[in-house]
Amino acid sequence: IFVLAKSILIAGSWVSIGVLLGRIIGFFREAYIANLFGVSRSADIVIFVLTIPGLLVNILVAGGLSAALIPQFKQHGNQDAANLFFQFSLVFGVVCIAITILLIQFTDTLVSLFAPGFESATHAEAGRLLGLVMWLVPLTCFAGITTAYLQSMERFAIPALGTLIFNLFILAGLFVFQQSTGRALDVIIWFVLMGGLVRWISQLGRLGSTLLLVKIRRGWLLTADLFHRYFQAVAAIGMLAMYPVIIRALATFEGPGSLASMNYAIKLVELPLGTVVTVLSVVLYPRLSASFTEKNIPQFLSLLRTGMLFSTLLGITIAIAMLTSVHSIVNLVYGWGVMSTVELGSISQLFAIYSLSLPFQGLIVMLTSAFNAQKKTMEPMKLSLAGLVLLVILCGFGSYTFGLEGLAMAIVTTYLLLSGLFIFRFLQSNKSVLAQTEIKFRKILLPLGFAVVISLAASLVFTVLNFNDILTLLISLLIATLSIVTSGIISKRMKLV
């Protein structure tokens, strides 16, 4: 058990470091955009153009490829796994290129769909740039397949650095744009495409000699079941990825710059979400798949309980830390640009509300991995669809009553209710297995309770003391670390991990 825990910790560290570096550069990217464009029409266009290809990739790839391919790679030996990688890359690559060509013909429709509140001039410019940046979709799809193959071999470092590589190119594009005289947004798009290409090439380089195992005439390994599970997994994860996009789209009705304000707040939460809270789901997924394939159910449930415990624990403690230092974080990231105090205050309010979703998103991602590892990809798909319908209903009420803040409240409420549905469905679908094991999931409530109490008590004490921005942020991070360590000790004594 100690060796397993150590290997998970090492793998998790690689993923965390790689993703953290990428998200930090992404932070600089968002801050740079805020500094260049503020809360304006140009900011809306740039953010929209950078967001939509990512959404389409999330729908086509995201975790769906990993969810479907990693269990399949695990079932094959090295030779057949390499052939499966080649065959899927070939077929899926052709499909992605065809979809991209088709979507380029309907960029105006995409702008109307995802930014319905844009004025005519903004709409036209966004559509033109979207037609160029759409070629990022097949590049990212190829990289997604390669990532799944590398992760199935538990090679996490290079895939984790993909976001860093991509964001560095975007930063370079923003810098060149700032220095250019014509100030054409096209230059940013070309750097985006170069970033996508270099990211994929770096992953192919990590495969190295593994590519020599490919035997083109060895036999067809793609099955109907593989594509069936892929489409279900992609539908589930794609619908979850749609949630922030929906509230950004609806934000365009609140006037110029509203999409940018909502996006800035969401990005502040996505940093800890992607670098800390959901890291365990990435690291544990290949092991969950292997445990279930080998019918080692006790290990499968033990790994899942550990993932649920620490994903929720990290989400709670980080959310409390961020709530304590909302203004400090917003001023640190966006306060050095062209934004006014009123605009920074609006982003702070949205950020405070959206940060409450962290623990619920962590639980949803972890349980999605558990369902996918069991090849029950239909369950997350149905639950995500139910959440999507719920979100649309809540957004209609929230935006009408509270404006932008109402949209943020709507998505947080959706994540809360959806996480409860995920837990209920997992317990129901595994009732017979859970009845035969001594692993009790309710025991995770005690360390989570300690984390909440410690974080809230410490936060309330020093908030009253009114420290400066930097000191407030540092103490908040210290409280989060203290809560996690304490809960980890409690969990170990309770033999939860």
C-alpha positions in Angstrom: 0.0 0.0 0.0 2.9 2.4 0.9 4.5 1.8 -2.5 1.2 2.4 -4.3 0.6 5.6 -2.3 4.1 6.8 -3.1 3.8 6.2 -6.8 0.4 8.0 -6.8 2.0 10.9 -5.0 4.9 11.1 -7.4 2.6 10.9 -10.5 0.3 13.5 -8.9 3.2 15.8 -8.3 4.3 15.7 -11.9 0.7 16.4 -13.1 0.3 19.2 -10.5 3.6 20.8 -11.4 3.0 20.6 -15.1 -0.6 21.8 -14.9 0.3 24.5 -12.4 3.0 26.0 -14.6 0.5 26.0 -17.5 -2.2 27.6 -15.4 0.1 30.2 -14.0 1.1 31.2 -17.5 -2.6 31.1 -18.3 -3.1 33.5 -15.4 -0.5 35.9 -17.0 -2.3 35.4 -20.3 -5.7 36.5 -18.8 -4.0 39.4 -16.9 -2.2 40.4 -20.1 -5.6 40.4 -22.0 -7.1 42.4 -19.2 -4.2 44.9 -19.3 -4.4 45.3 -23.1 -8.2 45.4 -23.5 -9.8 45.8 -20.1 -13.6 45.3 -20.1 -14.3 46.2 -23.7 -15.6 45.1 -27.1 -12.1 44.0 -28.1 -11.8 42.0 -24.9 -15.0 40.2 -25.6 -13.8 39.3 -29.1 -10.4 38.0 -28.0 -11.9 35.9 -25.2 -14.7 34.6 -27.4 -12.2 33.5 -30.1 -10.0 31.8 -27.6 -12.9 30.1 -25.8 -14.9 28.6 -28.6 -12.2 26.2 -30.1 -11.6 25.1 -26.5 -15.3 24.3 -26.1 -15.4 22.4 -29.3 -12.3 20.4 -28.3 -13.9 19.7 -24.9 -16.9 18.3 -26.8 -14.9 16.2 -29.2 -12.0 15.3 -26.9 -11.6 16.6 -23.3 -11.6 13.7 -20.9 -13.8 11.7 -23.3 -10.8 10.3 -25.2 -9.0 9.3 -22.0 -12.2 7.8 -20.6 -12.7 5.6 -23.6 -9.1 4.9 -24.7 -7.2 4.3 -21.4 -9.2 1.2 -20.4 -8.8 -0.1 -23.9 -5.1 0.5 -24.0 -4.8 -1.2 -20.6 -6.5 -4.3 -22.0 -3.9 -4.7 -24.8 -0.2 -5.5 -24.8 2.4 -2.9 -26.0 2.1 -4.0 -29.6 -1.7 -3.8 -29.9 -1.8 -0.6 -27.8 0.5 1.1 -30.3 -1.6 -0.1 -33.2 -4.8 1.1 -31.5 -3.2 4.5 -31.0 -2.3 4.7 -34.7 -5.6 3.5 -36.0 -7.7 5.8 -33.7 -5.5 8.8 -34.6 -6.0 8.1 -38.3 -9.7 7.7 -38.2 -10.5 10.3 -35.6 -8.1 12.8 -37.2 -9.9 12.6 -40.5 -13.2 13.1 -38.8 -12.0 16.1 -36.8 -10.6 17.7 -40.0 -13.9 17.2 -41.8 -15.8 18.7 -38.8 -13.5 21.7 -38.8 -14.0 22.4 -42.5 -17.8 22.1 -42.0 -17.8 24.4 -38.9 -15.7 27.1 -40.7 -18.7 27.4 -43.1 -21.0 28.3 -40.2 -18.9 30.7 -38.1 -21.7 33.3 -38.1 -24.1 30.7 -36.7 -21.6 29.8 -34.0 -21.2 33.5 -33.0 -25.0 33.9 -32.8 -25.2 30.7 -30.7 -22.4 31.4 -28.2 -22.5 35.2 -28.1 -26.1 36.2 -29.0 -25.7 39.6 -27.4 -22.9 40.8 -29.7 -23.5 43.9 -31.8 -23.2 43.6 -35.6 -19.6 44.9 -35.9 -18.4 42.8 -33.0 -20.3 39.8 -34.5 -18.6 40.2 -37.9 -15.1 40.5 -36.5 -15.5 37.6 -34.1 -16.8 35.4 -37.0 -13.8 36.2 -39.2 -11.3 35.4 -36.5 -13.1 32.3 -35.5 -12.8 30.9 -39.0 -9.0 31.1 -38.7 -8.6 29.8 -35.2 -10.9 26.8 -35.8 -7.9 24.9 -37.2 -6.8 24.5 -33.6 -9.5 21.9 -33.2 -7.8 19.0 -35.2 -4.4 19.9 -33.7 -5.8 19.5 -30.2 -7.7 16.3 -31.1 -4.5 14.7 -32.2 -2.8 15.9 -29.0 -5.7 14.5 -26.9 -5.3 11.0 -28.4 -1.5 11.1 -27.7 -2.2 12.3 -24.2 -4.5 9.3 -23.5 -1.8 6.9 -24.8 0.9 8.5 -22.7 -1.3 8.5 -19.6 -2.2 4.8 -20.1 1.5 4.1 -19.8 1.5 6.5 -16.7 3.7 9.0 -18.5 2.1 12.2 -17.1 4.8 14.9 -17.3 4.8 15.9 -21.0 1.0 15.9 -21.3 0.8 18.0 -18.2 3.1 20.5 -19.8 0.9 20.9 -22.8 -1.0 23.8 -21.4 2.2 25.6 -20.5 3.5 25.3 -24.1 0.2 26.5 -25.5 -0.2 29.5 -23.2 3.4 30.5 -23.8 2.7 30.9 -27.5 -0.5 32.9 -26.8 1.5 35.2 -24.5 4.1 35.6 -27.3 1.2 36.5 -29.7 -0.2 39.1 -27.3 3.3 40.6 -26.9 3.8 40.8 -30.7 0.3 42.3 -31.1 1.1 45.0 -28.5 4.3 45.9 -30.3 2.8 45.9 -33.8 1.6 49.1 -35.5 -1.4 47.8 -37.2 -2.8 46.1 -34.1 -4.5 43.3 -36.1 -5.9 40.6 -33.9 -4.9 38.0 -36.6 -1.4 37.8 -35.2 -2.7 36.4 -32.0 -4.5 33.7 -33.9 -1.4 32.5 -35.7 0.5 32.2 -32.5 -2.4 30.2 -31.1 -2.2 27.7 -34.0 1.6 27.4 -33.6 1.1 26.7 -29.9 -1.3 23.9 -30.7 1.1 22.3 -33.2 4.1 22.5 -30.9 2.1 20.9 -28.1 1.2 17.9 -30.2 4.8 17.5 -31.6 6.2 17.5 -28.0 3.9 14.6 -27.1 4.9 12.6 -30.1 8.5 13.2 -29.2 7.8 11.7 -25.7 6.5 8.5 -27.4 9.8 8.1 -29.1 10.6 4.5 -29.9 7.1 3.4 -28.8 5.9 4.5 -32.3 8.2 1.8 -33.8 5.8 -0.8 -32.4 3.1 0.3 -34.8 2.4 -2.5 -37.4 0.0 -1.0 -40.1 -1.1 -4.4 -41.3 -1.5 -6.1 -38.0 -5.3 -6.1 -37.8 -8.2 -3.7 -37.0 -8.6 -3.0 -33.3 -11.3 -0.4 -33.4 -14.6 -1.7 -32.2 -18.2 -0.5 -32.1 -18.1 -0.7 -28.3 -15.0 1.6 -28.1 -16.8 4.3 -30.2 -20.0 3.8 -28.3 -18.3 4.4 -24.9 -16.3 7.3 -26.5 -19.5 9.1 -27.6 -21.1 8.6 -24.2 -18.0 9.9 -22.3 -17.6 12.8 -24.6 -21.2 13.7 -24.3 -21.0 13.7 -20.5 -17.8 15.7 -20.3 -18.7 18.0 -23.2 -22.0 18.9 -21.5 -20.1 19.7 -18.2 -17.7 21.9 -20.3 -20.8 23.7 -21.6 -21.8 25.0 -18.2 -19.3 28.0 -18.0 -19.8 28.6 -21.7 -23.6 29.0 -21.2 -23.2 31.6 -18.5 -20.6 33.5 -20.6 -23.0 33.5 -23.6 -25.9 34.7 -21.5 -23.6 37.4 -20.0 -23.4 39.1 -23.4 -26.9 40.3 -22.9 -25.7 42.4 -19.9 -23.8 44.8 -22.2 -20.3 45.2 -23.7 -17.5 43.8 -21.4 -19.9 41.5 -19.5 -18.6 38.4 -21.2 -15.0 39.5 -20.3 -16.0 40.1 -16.6 -17.6 36.7 -16.3 -14.6 35.0 -18.0 -12.1 36.7 -15.7 -13.9 35.4 -12.7 -14.2 31.9 -14.1 -10.5 31.8 -14.9 -9.5 32.6 -11.3 -11.4 29.5 -10.1 -10.1 27.3 -13.0 -6.5 27.7 -11.8 -6.9 25.8 -8.5 -9.6 23.5 -10.0 -7.2 22.3 -12.8 -4.0 22.3 -10.8 -5.0 20.9 -7.5 -8.7 19.8 -7.1 -9.0 17.5 -10.2 -5.4 16.3 -10.4 -6.2 13.1 -8.4 -8.9 12.1 -11.0 -6.2 12.3 -13.7 -3.7 10.3 -11.8 -6.1 7.7 -10.3 -8.1 7.0 -13.5 -5.6 4.6 -15.1 -5.3 2.7 -11.8 -9.1 2.7 -11.3 -9.4 1.2 -14.8 -6.8 -1.4 -14.2 -8.3 -2.4 -10.8 -11.8 -2.8 -12.3 -10.5 -4.7 -15.3 -8.6 -7.1 -12.9 -11.7 -7.4 -10.8 -9.9 -6.1 -7.8 -13.0 -4.3 -6.4 -11.6 -3.5 -2.9 -8.6 -1.7 -4.4 -11.0 0.1 -6.8 -13.2 1.3 -4.0 -10.3 2.3 -1.8 -8.7 4.4 -4.6 -12.1 6.0 -5.3 -12.7 6.9 -1.6 -9.2 8.4 -1.4 -9.9 10.4 -4.6 -13.3 11.6 -3.3 -11.9 12.5 0.1 -9.0 14.7 -1.1 -10.8 16.2 -4.1 -13.5 17.5 -1.8 -11.1 18.4 0.9 -8.9 20.4 -1.4 -12.0 22.1 -2.9 -13.4 23.1 0.4 -10.2 24.5 1.9 -9.1 26.3 -1.2 -12.6 27.8 -1.7 -12.6 29.1 1.9 -9.1 30.5 1.4 -10.2 32.3 -1.8 -13.3 33.7 -0.2 -11.2 35.2 2.5 -8.9 37.0 0.1 -11.2 37.7 -2.9 -10.2 41.3 -3.4 -6.6 40.5 -2.8 -6.5 37.9 -5.6 -8.5 40.1 -8.1 -6.3 43.1 -7.5 -3.1 41.0 -7.7 -4.1 39.5 -11.1 -6.1 42.3 -12.8 -5.5 45.4 -10.8 -2.4 46.5 -12.6 -4.1 47.0 -16.0 -6.6 49.5 -17.3 -9.6 48.3 -15.2 -11.5 50.7 -13.0 -12.3 50.1 -9.3 -15.9 49.4 -10.2 -15.0 46.8 -12.8 -12.6 45.1 -10.4 -15.4 45.1 -7.8 -17.8 43.4 -10.2 -15.2 40.7 -11.0 -14.6 40.2 -7.3 -18.3 39.5 -6.7 -18.5 37.0 -9.5 -15.3 35.3 -8.3 -16.6 35.0 -4.7 -19.8 33.3 -5.9 -18.2 31.0 -8.4 -15.4 29.8 -6.0 -18.1 28.0 -4.0 -18.4 25.5 -6.8 -14.9 24.1 -6.3 -15.7 21.1 -4.0 -18.7 20.1 -6.0 -16.8 20.2 -9.3 -14.1 18.1 -7.7 -16.6 15.4 -6.6 -18.3 15.4 -10.0 -15.0 14.9 -11.9 -13.9 12.1 -9.5 -17.1 10.2 -9.8 -17.2 10.7 -13.5 -13.8 8.9 -13.6 -15.1 6.1 -11.5 -18.1 5.5 -13.8 -15.9 5.6 -16.9 -13.4 3.2 -15.3 -16.3 0.8 -14.8 -17.3 1.4 -18.5 -20.6 2.9 -17.3 -20.3 5.9 -19.5 -24.0 6.2 -19.9 -24.5 7.3 -16.3 -22.3 10.5 -16.4 -23.9 11.4 -19.7 -27.5 11.2 -18.4 -26.5 13.1 -15.2 -24.7 15.8 -17.1 -27.7 16.3 -19.4 -30.0 16.7 -16.4 -27.5 19.3 -15.0 -27.5 21.1 -18.3 -31.3 21.4 -18.3 -31.3 22.5 -14.7 -28.6 25.1 -15.4 -30.6 26.7 -18.3 -33.7 27.0 -16.0 -31.7 28.5 -13.1 -29.9 30.9 -15.4 -33.2 32.3 -16.7 -34.4 33.0 -13.2 -31.0 34.1 -11.9 -30.2 36.6 -14.7 -33.6 38.1 -14.6 -33.4 38.6 -10.8 -29.7 39.3 -10.1 -28.0 40.0 -13.5 -24.5 38.7 -13.8 -24.3 37.6 -10.2 -27.5 35.6 -10.8 -25.7 33.6 -13.5 -22.9 32.8 -11.2 -25.4 31.7 -8.5 -27.1 29.5 -11.0 -24.0 27.5 -12.0 -22.9 27.0 -8.4 -26.4 25.7 -7.5 -26.3 23.4 -10.5 -22.9 21.9 -9.4 -24.2 21.4 -5.9 -27.3 19.5 -6.9 -25.4 17.6 -9.6 -22.7 16.4 -7.2 -25.5 15.0 -5.0 -27.0 13.2 -8.0 -23.7 11.7 -8.9 -23.2 10.3 -5.4 -26.7 8.9 -5.2 -26.4 7.2 -8.6 -22.9 5.7 -7.8 -24.2 4.3 -4.5 -27.3 2.9 -6.2 -25.5 1.3 -9.2 -22.9 -0.3 -6.9 -25.2 -1.3 -4.0 -24.5 -5.0 -4.2 -20.7 -4.5 -4.3 -20.7 -2.0 -1.5 -22.7 -4.3 0.7 -19.9 -6.9 0.5 -17.0 -4.7 1.4 -15.9 -3.0 4.6 -15.1 0.3 2.9 -17.6 2.9 4.1 -17.8 6.1 2.2 -19.6 8.0 4.9 -16.4 8.0 7.0 -14.9 10.7 4.8 -17.4 13.2 6.4 -15.3 13.4 9.6 -12.0 14.7 8.1 -14.0 17.0 5.8 -15.8 18.4 8.8 -12.4 19.1 10.5 -11.2 20.9 7.4 -14.2 23.2 7.2 -14.0 24.1 10.9 -10.3 24.8 10.8 -10.5 26.9 7.7 -13.5 28.9 8.8 -12.2 29.6 12.3 -8.8 30.7 11.1 -10.2 32.8 8.3 -12.7 34.6 10.5 -9.9 35.5 13.0 -7.5 37.1 10.6 -10.1 38.7 8.4 -11.0 40.9 11.3 -7.4 42.0 11.5 -7.6 43.5 8.0 -4.1 42.6 6.6 -2.8 44.0 3.3 -3.5 42.2 0.0 -0.4 40.1 -0.2 -0.3 39.1 3.4 -4.0 38.2 3.3 -3.4 35.9 0.3 -0.3 34.2 1.9 -2.2 33.6 5.2 -5.2 32.2 3.2 -2.9 29.7 1.5 -1.3 28.8 4.9 -4.8 28.1 6.3 -5.6 25.9 3.3 -2.4 23.9 3.8 -3.0 23.5 7.5 -6.5 22.2 7.0 -5.4 19.7 4.4 -2.5 18.4 6.5 -4.7 18.1 9.6 -7.4 16.3 7.7 -4.8 14.0 6.1 -3.5 13.0 9.5 -7.1 12.3 10.7 -7.7 10.3 7.5 -4.6 8.2 8.1 -5.5 7.4 11.7 -9.0 6.4 10.5 -7.3 4.2 7.9 -9.1 6.0 5.1 -6.0 6.1 2.9 
